[in-house]
Amino acid sequence: MKNTRNAGRKPELTLSQICDLKKRWQAGEKASALAEECGVSRQALYKHFRNTEYVPAKVEYYTDDTLSTLIEADLKREQIRIVNYVSELSRRAFGYEENPEWEDFLGFMEDCFLRASGVTGGDIYLLCEEGTGFSPSDIGVNTDGEMLRFTPDSCGNVPFFRFSKKDLLLYRSDTDGFQLKALSADRRFFVKAQAVMAGVLLRDWAVEIVATGLCHQFGIACVEQKHCRFAYASQVYDAVYSPNYELDGYTFISFESLLERKNMSSGSDEFIRLDAVSKLKWCAGHLALVGNIPYEKAERYMLDLAVIDCLVGNVDRHTRNFGLFFHNGKFEVPLIFDSGMGLFEHDCYRDQYMDFDEAMRNVYVSPYGEDPFDFLEILDREFCLKKTYPGIAEPDYGDVLNTPFALEYMKRMKALWQKLG
């Protein structure tokens, strides 16, 4: 007998079926005919169509080309559900948080997938691989249950972090200067704004990016620094961001702190009287001794530091920004970081110098006190740099910095590298 009243249990429609029916309806087919075809009332079909507008957005979060976290965001109910596929906290979308709230999701979208600097107000935009922007209202309508893949670097926009006073880790003041540092809301990223000296905004962030590129070329392990913007107290600064390794249990202990454990200091007469190469080996020896690591690894670490500092003219390699990582109960050679005070971007008076040679009088490599060009030749005589770093015809500085003194420095350093060996 025909079911004229359409009574009884209504058939279950899959999401795929509903989306297909909706597309046919939007193309001009009658809803009544579609409803009869699938055995539901026209009103029920319309309800299904409305519900598809709120299909949870499924977001795949990748780090290092590995699926790290799957996020399902119900934009109508403001609820999210996550599945983590990696154990490292720093690679998870929400770090240590296993059951994030909706506010966590909004903070994640703002701080990890990051607002393009032109987006204002409360709108959060997802940035996809192809550079397409989706507003929250678009996501549920457009995904139709499909998986979207997002990564922090998948779009060309410069990431944008916004901080308040409680977020700041350091507000450095010396010689009328400061530099803001903070962790992102989910603690996944360490963000360092450009230094401000005597009211001048330095481009040390650009030097950090140049140094990262050089480390990659030379096969030197480093903390990868990427360009972003740092908003604080109605001011927006250029900045760099990098992974927060403390989430994975790494603690950095400076060389000076390691020496203090042995009642020693780099300010001792023993250290000061040494020549540059002897100072490098002295540091390597004490790193190996205190950290119980092979001397060869410690020496290579000190050599890598010195070479990068020469290449960018870094004047700020003091004994508290190199040292060792402590992880899982033992010491390890750390990644190189904090190379931004170079290429004359450390010097707010650079525009007042008459020429390049005058500007070079303020450039030296710490803790050795050597001119970087002289020191690189000294290192080459001791370590045969082209054999230590094979395949480097000349260092490639990219096009991040193009100030006159920086260009001259890079030109001369390339010429020197070609002559080595």
C-alpha positions as CSV (number, residue, x, y, z in Angstrom):
1,M,0.0,0.0,0.0
2,K,1.3,3.4,-0.9
3,N,2.4,5.6,2.0
4,T,0.3,8.6,1.1
5,R,0.8,10.4,4.4
6,N,4.6,9.8,4.3
7,A,4.3,8.1,7.7
8,G,6.8,6.1,9.6
9,R,10.5,6.5,10.2
10,K,12.1,8.8,7.7
11,P,15.1,7.6,5.8
12,E,18.6,8.6,6.9
13,L,20.4,10.9,4.5
14,T,24.2,11.1,4.5
15,L,26.0,14.4,4.3
16,S,27.2,13.6,0.8
17,Q,23.6,12.9,-0.3
18,I,22.3,16.2,1.2
19,C,25.1,18.2,-0.4
20,D,24.4,16.6,-3.8
21,L,20.6,17.3,-3.5
22,K,21.3,20.9,-2.4
23,K,23.5,21.5,-5.5
24,R,20.8,20.1,-7.7
25,W,18.2,22.4,-6.0
26,Q,20.5,25.4,-6.4
27,A,20.9,24.5,-10.1
28,G,17.1,24.7,-10.6
29,E,15.5,21.4,-9.8
30,K,12.3,21.5,-7.7
31,A,12.6,20.8,-4.0
32,S,9.3,18.8,-4.1
33,A,10.7,16.4,-6.8
34,L,14.0,16.0,-4.9
35,A,12.1,15.3,-1.6
36,E,9.9,12.6,-3.2
37,E,13.0,11.0,-4.8
38,C,14.7,10.5,-1.4
39,G,11.5,9.8,0.6
40,V,11.3,12.8,2.8
41,S,9.0,15.8,3.0
42,R,9.8,19.0,1.3
43,Q,10.0,20.7,4.8
44,A,12.4,18.1,6.0
45,L,14.6,18.6,2.9
46,Y,14.8,22.3,3.5
47,K,15.8,21.6,7.1
48,H,18.6,19.4,5.8
49,F,19.7,22.2,3.5
50,R,19.8,24.7,6.3
51,N,21.8,22.3,8.5
52,T,24.5,21.9,5.9
53,E,25.3,25.6,6.4
54,Y,26.6,24.6,9.8
55,V,28.6,21.6,9.0
56,P,31.7,21.6,11.3
57,A,34.8,22.9,9.6
58,K,37.4,20.2,9.5
59,V,40.9,21.6,9.7
60,E,44.1,19.6,9.3
61,Y,47.0,21.2,11.1
62,Y,50.4,20.2,9.8
63,T,53.9,20.8,11.1
64,D,56.9,19.6,9.1
65,D,54.6,18.0,6.5
66,T,53.1,15.8,9.2
67,L,49.4,15.8,10.3
68,S,49.7,17.0,13.9
69,T,46.2,17.9,14.9
70,L,42.7,17.5,13.4
71,I,40.3,20.2,14.4
72,E,36.5,20.1,14.0
73,A,35.0,23.5,14.6
74,D,31.2,23.8,14.9
75,L,30.7,27.5,14.0
76,K,27.0,27.5,14.9
77,R,27.3,26.0,18.4
78,E,30.8,27.5,19.0
79,Q,32.3,24.1,19.9
80,I,35.4,22.3,18.8
81,R,36.8,18.8,19.0
82,I,40.4,17.9,18.4
83,V,42.5,14.8,17.8
84,N,46.3,15.0,18.3
85,Y,48.5,12.8,16.2
86,V,51.9,13.8,17.6
87,S,53.2,13.6,21.2
88,E,55.4,16.8,21.0
89,L,53.5,19.6,22.7
90,S,55.2,22.2,20.5
91,R,53.7,20.6,17.3
92,R,50.2,20.3,18.6
93,A,47.7,23.0,17.6
94,F,46.7,23.7,21.2
95,G,49.9,22.6,22.9
96,Y,49.2,20.9,26.3
97,E,45.5,21.6,26.1
98,E,43.6,18.4,25.3
99,N,40.1,19.9,25.6
100,P,40.3,23.4,24.2
101,E,37.3,25.8,24.5
102,W,35.9,28.0,21.8
103,E,38.0,31.0,23.0
104,D,41.1,28.8,22.7
105,F,40.1,28.1,19.1
106,L,39.7,31.8,18.3
107,G,43.0,32.6,20.0
108,F,44.6,29.8,18.0
109,M,43.3,31.2,14.7
110,E,44.5,34.6,15.6
111,D,48.0,33.6,16.9
112,C,48.8,30.6,14.8
113,F,47.2,31.1,11.5
114,L,47.4,34.7,12.3
115,R,45.6,37.8,11.2
116,A,46.8,39.5,8.1
117,S,47.8,43.0,9.1
118,G,44.9,44.5,7.2
119,V,42.2,42.5,9.0
120,T,40.6,44.5,11.8
121,G,37.8,44.1,14.3
122,G,36.8,40.7,15.5
123,D,36.9,38.9,12.2
124,I,39.2,35.8,12.2
125,Y,40.4,34.6,8.8
126,L,41.8,31.2,8.0
127,L,44.6,31.3,5.4
128,C,44.7,28.2,3.2
129,E,47.4,26.7,1.0
130,E,46.2,28.6,-2.1
131,G,46.1,31.9,-0.2
132,T,42.2,32.0,-0.1
133,G,40.7,33.7,2.9
134,F,37.6,32.2,4.5
135,S,35.6,34.0,7.1
136,P,33.9,31.9,9.8
137,S,30.5,32.2,8.0
138,D,32.1,30.9,4.8
139,I,33.7,27.8,6.3
140,G,30.6,25.8,7.0
141,V,29.0,26.7,3.7
142,N,31.9,26.1,1.5
143,T,33.6,23.0,2.9
144,D,30.7,20.6,2.4
145,G,32.5,18.2,4.7
146,E,35.8,18.3,2.8
147,M,39.1,18.4,4.6
148,L,41.0,21.7,4.5
149,R,44.7,21.7,5.1
150,F,46.3,24.7,6.9
151,T,49.8,25.5,7.9
152,P,51.3,28.5,9.6
153,D,53.3,29.5,6.5
154,S,50.8,28.5,3.8
155,C,49.9,32.1,2.9
156,G,52.0,35.0,1.8
157,N,50.7,37.4,4.5
158,V,53.0,38.3,7.3
159,P,51.8,36.7,10.5
160,F,50.4,39.2,13.1
161,F,50.6,38.7,16.9
162,R,48.8,41.0,19.3
163,F,50.0,41.2,23.0
164,S,49.1,43.0,26.2
165,K,51.4,43.9,29.1
166,K,50.7,40.6,30.9
167,D,52.1,38.7,27.9
168,L,55.5,40.3,27.8
169,L,58.5,38.3,28.9
170,L,61.1,41.1,28.6
171,Y,61.0,44.8,28.3
172,R,64.7,45.6,28.1
173,S,66.0,49.1,28.8
174,D,69.5,50.3,28.3
175,T,71.0,53.3,26.5
176,D,67.5,54.6,26.0
177,G,66.4,51.4,24.2
178,F,64.1,48.4,24.6
179,Q,63.0,45.2,22.9
180,L,59.7,43.4,23.5
181,K,59.5,39.6,23.7
182,A,56.5,37.4,24.4
183,L,54.9,34.0,23.9
184,S,51.9,33.5,21.7
185,A,48.6,32.7,23.4
186,D,49.0,28.9,23.0
187,R,52.8,29.2,24.0
188,R,53.8,27.5,20.7
189,F,55.8,30.5,19.4
190,F,58.4,32.8,20.9
191,V,58.0,36.3,19.4
192,K,60.7,39.0,19.4
193,A,60.0,42.5,18.2
194,Q,62.6,44.7,16.6
195,A,64.9,46.6,19.0
196,V,64.3,50.3,19.5
197,M,67.5,52.3,20.3
198,A,67.4,56.1,20.9
199,G,64.0,56.2,19.4
200,V,65.2,54.4,16.2
201,L,63.5,51.2,15.0
202,L,66.2,48.8,14.2
203,R,66.0,46.1,11.5
204,D,67.6,43.4,13.6
205,W,64.6,41.2,12.7
206,A,65.9,41.2,9.1
207,V,69.4,40.2,10.2
208,E,67.8,37.3,12.1
209,I,66.2,36.1,8.8
210,V,69.5,36.5,6.9
211,A,71.3,34.5,9.6
212,T,68.7,31.7,9.4
213,G,69.2,31.5,5.6
214,L,72.9,31.3,6.0
215,C,72.6,28.6,8.6
216,H,70.5,26.5,6.2
217,Q,73.1,27.0,3.4
218,F,76.0,25.9,5.7
219,G,74.2,23.0,7.2
220,I,74.2,24.6,10.7
221,A,71.4,23.8,13.1
222,C,69.6,27.0,14.2
223,V,66.4,28.3,15.6
224,E,64.5,29.2,12.5
225,Q,63.4,32.9,12.6
226,K,60.5,34.0,10.4
227,H,59.2,37.5,9.8
228,C,56.0,38.6,11.6
229,R,54.5,41.7,13.2
230,F,54.2,42.4,16.9
231,A,51.3,44.6,18.1
232,Y,51.5,46.1,21.5
233,A,50.0,49.3,23.1
234,S,48.7,50.7,19.8
235,Q,52.1,50.3,18.2
236,V,53.0,47.6,15.5
237,Y,56.6,46.4,15.2
238,D,58.4,44.2,12.7
239,A,59.5,41.0,14.5
240,V,60.5,37.4,14.2
241,Y,58.8,34.3,15.6
242,S,60.2,30.9,16.3
243,P,59.1,27.6,18.0
244,N,59.0,27.6,21.7
245,Y,61.3,24.6,22.5
246,E,60.5,24.6,26.2
247,L,57.2,22.9,25.4
248,D,59.2,19.8,24.4
249,G,61.2,19.9,27.6
250,Y,64.2,21.8,26.4
251,T,65.8,24.3,28.8
252,F,68.6,26.6,27.6
253,I,71.4,27.2,30.0
254,S,73.9,29.9,29.1
255,F,77.6,29.4,29.0
256,E,78.2,32.0,31.7
257,S,75.7,30.2,33.9
258,L,77.5,26.9,33.3
259,L,80.8,28.6,34.2
260,E,79.3,30.0,37.4
261,R,78.5,26.4,38.5
262,K,82.2,25.8,38.5
263,N,83.0,29.2,40.2
264,M,84.5,30.4,37.0
265,S,83.8,33.4,34.7
266,S,84.6,34.5,31.1
267,G,85.8,37.7,32.7
268,S,88.8,36.0,34.3
269,D,92.3,37.0,33.3
270,E,92.9,33.4,32.1
271,F,90.3,33.8,29.4
272,I,91.0,37.5,28.5
273,R,94.7,36.9,27.8
274,L,94.0,34.1,25.2
275,D,94.1,34.7,21.5
276,A,90.9,34.3,19.5
277,V,91.3,30.6,18.5
278,S,92.4,29.7,22.0
279,K,89.3,31.4,23.4
280,L,87.1,29.4,21.0
281,K,88.7,26.2,22.1
282,W,88.6,27.2,25.8
283,C,84.8,27.7,25.5
284,A,84.5,24.4,23.7
285,G,86.5,22.6,26.3
286,H,84.4,23.9,29.2
287,L,81.1,23.1,27.3
288,A,82.3,19.6,26.8
289,L,83.5,19.2,30.4
290,V,80.4,20.7,32.1
291,G,77.9,19.1,29.7
292,N,79.7,15.7,29.4
293,I,79.5,15.9,25.6
294,P,82.3,15.1,23.1
295,Y,84.7,17.9,22.6
296,E,84.4,17.6,18.8
297,K,80.7,18.5,19.0
298,A,81.4,21.4,21.4
299,E,84.1,22.8,19.1
300,R,82.0,22.5,16.0
301,Y,79.2,24.4,17.8
302,M,81.6,27.2,18.7
303,L,83.0,27.3,15.2
304,D,79.5,27.4,13.7
305,L,78.6,30.3,16.0
306,A,81.8,32.2,15.0
307,V,81.3,31.7,11.3
308,I,77.7,32.9,11.2
309,D,78.7,35.9,13.4
310,C,81.4,36.8,11.0
311,L,79.2,36.4,8.0
312,V,76.6,38.9,9.4
313,G,78.9,41.0,11.5
314,N,77.0,40.1,14.7
315,V,78.4,42.2,17.6
316,D,76.3,40.7,20.4
317,R,77.5,37.1,20.9
318,H,77.9,37.5,24.6
319,T,78.4,34.5,26.9
320,R,74.7,34.4,27.9
321,N,73.3,33.8,24.4
322,F,75.3,30.6,23.7
323,G,75.5,27.6,26.0
324,L,73.8,24.2,26.1
325,F,70.3,22.6,26.0
326,F,69.2,20.5,29.0
327,H,66.8,17.8,27.9
328,N,65.7,14.5,29.4
329,G,68.3,14.6,32.1
330,K,71.3,15.4,30.0
331,F,73.0,18.3,28.2
332,E,72.9,18.7,24.4
333,V,74.5,21.1,21.9
334,P,71.8,23.7,21.3
335,L,70.5,25.4,18.1
336,I,72.1,28.7,17.2
337,F,69.9,31.7,17.9
338,D,70.1,35.5,18.6
339,S,72.1,36.7,15.6
340,G,70.3,39.9,14.9
341,M,72.8,42.6,16.0
342,G,74.7,42.6,12.7
343,L,74.9,44.2,9.2
344,F,75.0,47.6,10.9
345,E,71.4,47.2,12.1
346,H,72.6,47.3,15.7
347,D,73.9,50.8,15.3
348,C,71.3,53.6,15.4
349,Y,74.1,56.1,14.4
350,R,75.0,54.3,11.1
351,D,73.6,57.0,8.9
352,Q,76.0,59.5,10.4
353,Y,79.2,57.7,9.3
354,M,81.2,59.2,6.5
355,D,82.0,55.9,4.8
356,F,81.9,52.1,5.2
357,D,85.4,51.9,6.8
358,E,84.4,54.3,9.6
359,A,81.3,52.3,10.3
360,M,83.4,49.1,10.5
361,R,85.3,50.5,13.5
362,N,82.3,49.5,15.6
363,V,81.9,46.0,14.3
364,Y,83.7,43.1,16.1
365,V,82.9,39.5,16.9
366,S,82.3,38.6,20.6
367,P,83.5,37.2,22.8
368,Y,86.7,37.3,20.8
369,G,87.0,41.1,20.1
370,E,88.1,40.5,16.5
371,D,87.2,42.2,13.3
372,P,84.9,39.8,11.4
373,F,86.9,39.8,8.2
374,D,90.2,39.2,10.1
375,F,88.6,36.6,12.3
376,L,87.2,34.6,9.3
377,E,90.7,34.4,7.9
378,I,92.0,33.2,11.3
379,L,89.3,30.6,11.5
380,D,90.1,29.4,7.9
381,R,93.8,28.9,8.8
382,E,92.8,26.9,11.8
383,F,89.8,24.9,10.5
384,C,90.0,25.0,6.6
385,L,86.5,26.4,6.3
386,K,85.7,25.3,2.7
387,K,86.4,21.7,3.7
388,T,84.4,22.1,6.9
389,Y,81.5,23.6,4.9
390,P,81.8,22.0,1.4
391,G,79.8,23.2,-1.6
392,I,79.6,26.8,-0.6
393,A,81.0,28.9,-3.5
394,E,79.9,32.1,-1.8
395,P,77.3,32.9,0.9
396,D,73.9,33.9,-0.4
397,Y,72.3,36.7,1.7
398,G,69.0,36.9,-0.1
399,D,67.3,40.2,-0.6
400,V,66.0,41.0,2.9
401,L,68.4,43.8,3.5
402,N,69.5,46.4,0.9
403,T,70.9,49.3,3.0
404,P,74.2,50.7,1.5
405,F,76.5,49.6,4.3
406,A,74.9,46.1,4.5
407,L,75.2,45.6,0.8
408,E,78.9,46.7,1.0
409,Y,79.5,44.3,3.9
410,M,77.9,41.4,2.0
411,K,79.8,42.2,-1.1
412,R,83.2,42.2,0.7
413,M,82.3,39.1,2.7
414,K,81.4,37.1,-0.5
415,A,84.7,38.2,-2.0
416,L,86.6,37.1,1.1
417,W,84.9,33.7,1.1
418,Q,85.9,33.1,-2.5
419,K,89.6,33.7,-1.6
420,L,89.6,31.3,1.4
421,G,91.5,28.0,1.2
